[in-house]
Amino acid sequence: MKKAVAFVMAMATTLSLLAGCGSQGGSTESGSASGEKVTITIYQSKIEANEGYKKAIETYQTLHPEVTINLEAVTGNDFSASLKAKMQSDPPTIFSVGGFQDLKDYSDILEDLSDQPILEHALPGTTDMFTMEDGRVLAIPLYMEGYGFVVNRQMFEDAGVDFDSMMTYEGMKAGFDTLKAKIDSGEMKEKYPILEAVMEYPTKELWIAGDHDVNVALTHDFSSAKEAYDADTLPGTGFADYKTMVDFQASYTTNADNTANLNSVDYTTSLEGGLAIERVAAIKQGNWVAPAVETTDPEVLAKLDMLPYSISGYSDGKYFVGVSGYWAICNKASDEQKKAAKEFINWLYTDPEGQKIVVENCKFIPPYDNFGDLKATDPLAQRIMDANSAGSTMDGWVYSGAPNTWGQQAAGVMVQKYLAGEATWEEVTQSSIEQWASMRTSQK
């Protein structure tokens, strides 16, 4: 969720990180190709994929006993600060990075990966963010994510709603209205005793009402995160659609008549305490929720599916999809460590055994076209993989090119005020536009 900041603001941080990556013990003057021992470290933020990474490392080390790979993971909320501290004390060889903020912070210590074989299979647009004007590629796509409306498909079908009829905004609204009427009348009570609302909308989480929902507004004005990053001003032509989606979600919650209460609802309440226990039938989220639902109740996960982030006349039938994680290699690591790191990354995405771990154990949506007919192990990831294949997607990460913190602290905060009755939508729009310009200027 990190946003871009200008190079000039990041130079002090970057210079402090040049102490020398990849200094872990265990490496020798000879590389892995000669059979000599080499040790590398991976530092990553996708904590829920850690078991998958462990399986990948174990498998790879069996095939390459001369390579030792140490794995460290930190939850996404704390990752940015922890990575900076890690760089100063014990730099990793491979580390995960996000958007423009990381590009600016670490650009001087990123290895050029433009010659890596896996990039031949990168899906269109997936390498744009970390491709420099001089042709260097400073990070390799790690995984894709997609979001829309995660719904209990079985629940809607039990209410007499055809899932495929909800692929447009009007169809989705009709389906949600039908289920709401049956919940209100008590018709769903016998089979779903704690079902109380069609949706939950946890606007306490600024990234939900901010980053993700404001993305639909930004896609009206910008075709990519890079274009958004280059823009000093925000036209704001898509804020009517932004309002449509905020109002839509709020209207199907138990707090529809007192939307201020939504600002106290958090992510866990909406997911583990909502969708996963069948208290609600839908939340606006992405394929990343599958592990939490599976942990709570695997039977519920089997009932789930994902609807597009449809807006009538604009994004009907489209899922918001993009690369939200990249692999980077520290250019201060030894030659042997950099070679071993590159070989591991290429193995992970080109070897059939590595690919299977990526999809089945890490539960990632691969940003590459060489995975054949490999199927996901959960219905949400498979839905996004199918959408990628069908071209039924829009860029879901344009917001990553906004001024640093703008999505949450400007747009997200104003949506909270709107829901609390403290701001009109016109004020949401005007404030967001003004803050874009002022924040961009201050971050130059």
C-alpha positions as CSV (number, residue, x, y, z in Angstrom):
1,M,0.0,0.0,0.0
2,K,3.0,2.3,0.1
3,K,2.8,5.4,-2.1
4,A,5.4,7.1,-4.2
5,V,7.7,9.9,-2.9
6,A,10.2,11.9,-4.9
7,F,13.8,10.8,-5.2
8,V,15.0,13.9,-3.3
9,M,13.1,12.9,-0.2
10,A,14.4,9.4,-0.2
11,M,18.1,10.0,-0.9
12,A,19.0,10.3,2.8
13,T,17.3,7.0,3.6
14,T,18.9,5.3,0.5
15,L,22.4,6.4,1.3
16,S,22.1,5.0,4.8
17,L,21.3,1.6,3.4
18,L,24.5,1.2,1.3
19,A,26.4,-0.5,4.0
20,G,26.6,-3.7,2.0
21,C,23.8,-6.2,1.4
22,G,24.2,-9.9,1.5
23,S,27.0,-10.0,4.1
24,Q,25.6,-13.2,5.6
25,G,28.0,-15.9,6.7
26,G,28.5,-19.0,4.7
27,S,29.5,-17.7,1.3
28,T,32.8,-18.4,-0.3
29,E,34.9,-17.0,-3.2
30,S,33.5,-19.8,-5.4
31,G,29.9,-19.8,-6.5
32,S,27.2,-22.4,-6.5
33,A,28.1,-23.5,-10.0
34,S,31.4,-24.9,-8.7
35,G,29.8,-26.8,-5.9
36,E,31.1,-24.5,-3.1
37,K,28.7,-23.5,-0.3
38,V,26.8,-20.2,-0.6
39,T,24.2,-18.8,1.8
40,I,21.5,-16.3,0.9
41,T,18.7,-14.7,2.9
42,I,15.2,-13.9,1.8
43,Y,13.3,-11.2,3.7
44,Q,9.6,-11.0,2.7
45,S,6.3,-9.5,3.8
46,K,3.7,-12.0,2.7
47,I,3.5,-13.7,6.1
48,E,0.6,-16.0,5.1
49,A,2.8,-17.5,2.3
50,N,5.6,-18.4,4.6
51,E,4.8,-22.1,4.7
52,G,4.8,-22.1,0.9
53,Y,8.2,-20.4,0.8
54,K,9.6,-22.9,3.3
55,K,8.4,-25.8,1.0
56,A,10.0,-24.1,-2.0
57,I,13.3,-23.6,-0.1
58,E,13.4,-27.2,1.1
59,T,12.7,-28.5,-2.4
60,Y,15.3,-26.3,-3.9
61,Q,18.0,-27.1,-1.3
62,T,17.4,-30.8,-2.0
63,L,18.2,-30.2,-5.6
64,H,21.0,-27.8,-4.8
65,P,22.7,-28.9,-1.6
66,E,25.5,-26.3,-2.1
67,V,22.9,-23.5,-1.5
68,T,21.6,-22.6,1.9
69,I,18.6,-20.2,2.0
70,N,17.5,-18.5,5.2
71,L,14.0,-17.1,5.3
72,E,12.6,-14.3,7.4
73,A,9.1,-12.8,7.2
74,V,7.5,-9.8,8.8
75,T,3.9,-8.9,8.6
76,G,3.0,-6.3,5.9
77,N,2.0,-3.6,8.4
78,D,5.5,-3.5,9.9
79,F,7.5,-4.5,6.9
80,S,8.6,-1.1,5.6
81,A,10.2,0.0,8.8
82,S,11.7,-3.4,9.6
83,L,13.2,-3.7,6.1
84,K,15.0,-0.3,6.5
85,A,16.4,-1.5,9.9
86,K,17.3,-4.8,8.4
87,M,19.3,-3.1,5.6
88,Q,21.4,-1.3,8.2
89,S,22.1,-4.2,10.4
90,D,22.0,-7.5,8.4
91,P,21.1,-6.9,4.8
92,P,19.2,-9.7,3.0
93,T,20.1,-11.0,-0.5
94,I,16.6,-11.2,-1.8
95,F,13.8,-9.0,-0.4
96,S,10.2,-8.1,-1.4
97,V,9.3,-4.6,-2.4
98,G,6.1,-2.9,-3.3
99,G,5.6,0.3,-5.3
100,F,7.2,3.6,-6.0
101,Q,8.1,4.3,-2.3
102,D,10.4,1.3,-2.3
103,L,11.7,2.1,-5.7
104,K,12.8,5.5,-4.5
105,D,14.1,4.3,-1.2
106,Y,16.2,1.4,-2.5
107,S,16.9,2.3,-6.2
108,D,20.7,2.6,-5.6
109,I,21.1,-0.8,-4.0
110,L,18.9,-2.8,-6.4
111,E,20.6,-5.3,-8.8
112,D,19.8,-5.0,-12.5
113,L,17.6,-8.0,-13.4
114,S,16.8,-7.1,-17.0
115,D,18.7,-10.2,-18.4
116,Q,16.8,-12.8,-16.3
117,P,15.0,-15.5,-18.3
118,I,11.8,-15.4,-16.4
119,L,11.1,-11.8,-17.6
120,E,10.4,-13.3,-21.1
121,H,7.2,-14.7,-19.6
122,A,6.1,-11.6,-17.7
123,L,2.5,-10.6,-18.4
124,P,2.0,-7.2,-20.2
125,G,2.5,-4.3,-17.8
126,T,3.7,-6.3,-14.9
127,T,7.3,-5.0,-15.0
128,D,6.5,-1.3,-15.8
129,M,6.8,0.0,-12.3
130,F,10.4,-1.2,-11.8
131,T,11.7,-0.7,-15.4
132,M,14.0,2.3,-15.7
133,E,14.4,4.6,-18.8
134,D,17.8,3.1,-19.4
135,G,16.3,-0.4,-19.7
136,R,17.3,-1.7,-16.2
137,V,14.7,-3.8,-14.5
138,L,15.2,-3.4,-10.7
139,A,12.6,-5.9,-9.5
140,I,10.9,-9.0,-10.8
141,P,7.1,-9.5,-10.4
142,L,6.5,-11.8,-7.4
143,Y,2.7,-12.3,-7.4
144,M,-0.5,-10.7,-8.6
145,E,-3.6,-10.0,-6.6
146,G,-7.1,-9.2,-7.7
147,Y,-10.1,-7.7,-5.9
148,G,-13.8,-7.3,-6.4
149,F,-16.7,-8.5,-4.2
150,V,-16.0,-11.8,-2.4
151,V,-19.3,-13.5,-2.0
152,N,-20.8,-16.6,-0.5
153,R,-22.0,-18.0,-3.8
154,Q,-23.9,-20.8,-2.2
155,M,-25.8,-18.3,-0.1
156,F,-26.9,-16.3,-3.1
157,E,-27.9,-19.4,-5.0
158,D,-30.0,-20.6,-2.0
159,A,-31.7,-17.2,-2.2
160,G,-32.6,-17.9,-5.8
161,V,-30.0,-15.7,-7.4
162,D,-28.0,-16.9,-10.4
163,F,-24.4,-16.1,-9.8
164,D,-23.7,-15.3,-13.4
165,S,-26.5,-12.7,-13.5
166,M,-24.4,-10.6,-11.1
167,M,-21.5,-9.9,-13.4
168,T,-22.7,-6.3,-14.1
169,Y,-23.4,-3.5,-11.6
170,E,-27.2,-3.7,-12.3
171,G,-27.2,-7.5,-12.0
172,M,-25.1,-7.4,-8.8
173,K,-27.5,-4.8,-7.3
174,A,-30.5,-6.9,-8.2
175,G,-28.9,-10.0,-6.6
176,F,-27.9,-8.1,-3.4
177,D,-31.5,-6.7,-3.2
178,T,-33.0,-10.2,-3.5
179,L,-30.8,-11.6,-0.7
180,K,-31.4,-8.5,1.5
181,A,-35.1,-9.0,1.2
182,K,-34.9,-12.6,2.2
183,I,-32.6,-11.9,5.1
184,D,-35.0,-9.2,6.3
185,S,-38.0,-11.5,6.0
186,G,-36.3,-14.3,7.9
187,E,-36.3,-16.7,5.0
188,M,-32.6,-17.4,5.3
189,K,-32.6,-17.9,9.0
190,E,-33.0,-21.7,9.1
191,K,-30.0,-22.5,6.9
192,Y,-27.9,-19.5,8.0
193,P,-28.8,-18.8,11.6
194,I,-26.4,-15.9,12.2
195,L,-26.7,-14.2,8.8
196,E,-27.6,-10.6,9.5
197,A,-26.7,-8.6,6.4
198,V,-25.6,-8.9,2.8
199,M,-22.3,-6.9,3.3
200,E,-19.8,-5.6,5.8
201,Y,-17.9,-2.4,5.0
202,P,-14.9,-1.9,7.4
203,T,-14.1,1.7,6.8
204,K,-12.0,1.9,9.9
205,E,-9.4,0.5,7.6
206,L,-8.3,3.5,5.5
207,W,-6.9,1.3,2.7
208,I,-10.3,-0.2,2.0
209,A,-12.3,3.0,1.5
210,G,-9.2,4.8,0.5
211,D,-6.7,2.9,-1.7
212,H,-9.0,0.2,-3.1
213,D,-12.2,2.1,-3.6
214,V,-10.5,5.4,-4.8
215,N,-8.7,3.3,-7.4
216,V,-11.9,3.4,-9.5
217,A,-11.7,7.2,-9.5
218,L,-8.1,7.2,-10.5
219,T,-8.5,4.9,-13.4
220,H,-10.7,7.5,-15.0
221,D,-7.8,9.9,-15.1
222,F,-4.7,7.7,-15.3
223,S,-3.9,4.5,-17.3
224,S,-1.2,3.3,-14.9
225,A,0.5,3.9,-11.6
226,K,3.4,5.5,-13.5
227,E,1.1,8.0,-15.2
228,A,-0.5,8.8,-11.8
229,Y,3.0,9.3,-10.3
230,D,4.0,11.7,-13.0
231,A,0.8,13.8,-12.5
232,D,1.1,17.0,-10.4
233,T,-2.7,17.5,-10.4
234,L,-5.7,15.2,-10.1
235,P,-8.5,15.9,-12.6
236,G,-11.0,14.0,-10.4
237,T,-13.3,13.0,-13.2
238,G,-14.1,9.6,-11.6
239,F,-15.3,10.7,-8.2
240,A,-19.0,10.1,-9.1
241,D,-18.2,6.4,-9.6
242,Y,-16.2,6.4,-6.4
243,K,-19.3,7.7,-4.5
244,T,-21.4,5.0,-6.2
245,M,-19.3,2.2,-4.8
246,V,-19.0,3.8,-1.3
247,D,-22.8,4.2,-1.1
248,F,-23.4,0.7,-2.6
249,Q,-21.3,-1.0,0.1
250,A,-22.7,1.0,3.0
251,S,-26.3,0.4,2.0
252,Y,-26.1,-3.4,2.4
253,T,-24.7,-3.4,6.0
254,T,-26.5,-3.5,9.3
255,N,-25.3,0.2,9.7
256,A,-27.0,1.4,6.5
257,D,-29.1,3.8,8.5
258,N,-26.2,5.0,10.7
259,T,-23.1,4.8,8.5
260,A,-20.9,6.6,11.0
261,N,-20.7,3.2,12.8
262,L,-18.9,1.7,9.8
263,N,-15.8,3.7,10.8
264,S,-15.5,1.5,13.9
265,V,-15.6,-1.8,11.9
266,D,-12.2,-3.3,11.2
267,Y,-10.9,-5.9,8.7
268,T,-11.0,-8.8,11.1
269,T,-14.6,-8.1,12.0
270,S,-15.6,-8.1,8.3
271,L,-13.6,-11.3,7.5
272,E,-13.0,-13.8,10.3
273,G,-16.0,-12.4,12.2
274,G,-18.1,-11.8,9.1
275,L,-17.8,-13.6,5.8
276,A,-15.9,-16.6,7.2
277,I,-18.6,-17.4,9.8
278,E,-21.5,-16.6,7.5
279,R,-22.6,-13.5,9.4
280,V,-22.5,-11.6,6.1
281,A,-22.7,-12.8,2.5
282,A,-20.2,-10.4,0.9
283,I,-17.2,-8.1,1.4
284,K,-15.2,-6.0,-1.0
285,Q,-11.8,-7.8,-0.9
286,G,-9.5,-10.0,-3.0
287,N,-8.1,-13.4,-3.4
288,W,-5.8,-12.8,-0.4
289,V,-8.6,-13.5,2.1
290,A,-8.7,-17.2,1.2
291,P,-6.2,-18.4,3.8
292,A,-8.0,-16.7,6.6
293,V,-11.3,-18.1,5.6
294,E,-9.8,-21.6,5.2
295,T,-8.3,-21.3,8.7
296,T,-11.7,-20.2,10.1
297,D,-13.9,-22.7,8.2
298,P,-12.7,-24.6,5.1
299,E,-16.3,-25.4,4.2
300,V,-17.1,-21.7,3.9
301,L,-14.1,-21.2,1.6
302,A,-15.5,-23.9,-0.8
303,K,-18.7,-21.8,-1.1
304,L,-17.0,-18.5,-2.0
305,D,-16.5,-16.9,-5.4
306,M,-15.7,-13.3,-6.5
307,L,-17.8,-10.8,-8.5
308,P,-16.2,-8.1,-10.6
309,Y,-15.7,-4.5,-9.3
310,S,-18.5,-3.5,-11.6
311,I,-19.7,0.1,-12.2
312,S,-22.5,0.6,-14.8
313,G,-21.1,1.8,-18.1
314,Y,-17.5,1.8,-16.9
315,S,-16.1,-1.3,-15.3
316,D,-18.9,-3.9,-15.7
317,G,-17.5,-7.4,-15.6
318,K,-13.9,-6.2,-14.7
319,Y,-11.8,-7.4,-11.8
320,F,-9.2,-5.0,-10.4
321,V,-5.9,-6.8,-10.8
322,G,-2.3,-5.9,-10.5
323,V,1.2,-6.9,-9.2
324,S,1.4,-6.0,-5.6
325,G,4.7,-7.6,-4.7
326,Y,8.1,-7.8,-6.4
327,W,11.4,-9.6,-5.8
328,A,14.5,-7.4,-5.5
329,I,18.2,-8.5,-5.1
330,C,20.7,-6.3,-3.3
331,N,23.5,-5.3,-5.6
332,K,25.9,-5.2,-2.7
333,A,25.7,-9.0,-2.2
334,S,28.6,-11.0,-3.4
335,D,28.7,-12.2,-7.0
336,E,28.1,-15.8,-5.7
337,Q,25.1,-14.8,-3.6
338,K,23.6,-12.7,-6.5
339,K,24.0,-15.7,-8.8
340,A,22.4,-18.1,-6.4
341,A,19.5,-15.7,-5.7
342,K,18.8,-15.3,-9.4
343,E,18.9,-19.0,-10.0
344,F,16.4,-19.6,-7.2
345,I,14.0,-17.0,-8.4
346,N,14.1,-18.3,-12.0
347,W,13.6,-21.9,-10.7
348,L,10.6,-20.9,-8.7
349,Y,8.7,-19.5,-11.8
350,T,10.0,-21.8,-14.5
351,D,10.4,-25.3,-13.0
352,P,7.2,-27.3,-12.9
353,E,7.8,-28.2,-9.2
354,G,8.5,-24.6,-8.3
355,Q,5.5,-23.4,-10.2
356,K,3.3,-25.9,-8.4
357,I,4.5,-24.6,-5.1
358,V,3.8,-20.9,-6.1
359,V,0.2,-21.7,-7.0
360,E,-0.7,-24.5,-4.5
361,N,1.3,-23.7,-1.4
362,C,2.0,-20.0,-1.6
363,K,-1.4,-19.5,-3.2
364,F,-0.1,-16.9,-5.5
365,I,-1.5,-15.7,-8.8
366,P,1.5,-15.9,-11.1
367,P,2.3,-12.8,-13.1
368,Y,3.7,-14.9,-15.9
369,D,2.3,-16.7,-18.9
370,N,4.2,-20.0,-18.6
371,F,2.1,-21.7,-15.9
372,G,0.0,-23.6,-18.4
373,D,-3.2,-25.1,-17.1
374,L,-2.0,-25.2,-13.4
375,K,-5.1,-24.6,-11.3
376,A,-5.3,-22.7,-8.0
377,T,-6.4,-24.5,-4.8
378,D,-9.0,-22.0,-3.9
379,P,-11.9,-20.5,-5.9
380,L,-10.9,-16.9,-5.4
381,A,-7.4,-17.2,-6.9
382,Q,-8.8,-19.3,-9.7
383,R,-11.4,-16.6,-10.5
384,I,-8.6,-14.0,-10.9
385,M,-6.5,-16.4,-12.9
386,D,-9.4,-17.0,-15.2
387,A,-10.1,-13.2,-15.5
388,N,-6.4,-12.7,-16.5
389,S,-6.8,-15.3,-19.2
390,A,-10.0,-13.8,-20.4
391,G,-8.8,-10.2,-20.3
392,S,-11.6,-9.2,-17.9
393,T,-9.4,-7.0,-15.7
394,M,-8.5,-3.4,-15.0
395,D,-5.4,-2.0,-13.3
396,G,-6.1,-2.3,-9.6
397,W,-3.0,-0.6,-8.4
398,V,-3.1,2.8,-10.1
399,Y,-3.4,4.2,-6.5
400,S,0.2,3.2,-5.9
401,G,1.3,6.1,-8.0
402,A,-0.6,8.7,-5.9
403,P,1.4,11.0,-3.6
404,N,2.6,9.2,-0.5
405,T,-0.2,8.5,2.0
406,W,-2.8,10.3,-0.2
407,G,-5.0,7.3,-0.7
408,Q,-5.6,6.7,3.0
409,Q,-4.9,10.0,4.7
410,A,-6.6,12.2,2.0
411,A,-9.3,10.2,0.3
412,G,-9.8,7.5,3.0
413,V,-10.2,10.0,5.8
414,M,-12.6,12.1,3.8
415,V,-14.8,9.1,3.1
416,Q,-14.9,8.5,6.9
417,K,-16.1,12.0,7.3
418,Y,-18.7,11.5,4.6
419,L,-20.0,8.4,6.2
420,A,-20.1,10.2,9.6
421,G,-22.2,13.0,8.1
422,E,-19.3,15.5,8.6
423,A,-18.6,16.1,4.9
424,T,-20.6,16.2,1.7
425,W,-19.4,14.2,-1.3
426,E,-18.5,17.5,-3.0
427,E,-16.2,18.2,-0.1
428,V,-14.7,14.7,-0.4
429,T,-13.9,15.4,-4.1
430,Q,-12.6,18.9,-3.6
431,S,-10.4,18.0,-0.6
432,S,-9.0,15.0,-2.4
433,I,-8.1,17.0,-5.5
434,E,-6.5,19.8,-3.4
435,Q,-4.5,17.4,-1.2
436,W,-3.2,15.6,-4.3
437,A,-1.6,18.8,-5.5
438,S,-0.3,20.0,-2.2
439,M,1.1,16.6,-1.2
440,R,2.8,16.1,-4.6
441,T,4.4,19.6,-4.3
442,S,5.7,18.9,-0.8
443,Q,7.1,15.5,-1.8
444,K,9.1,16.8,-4.7
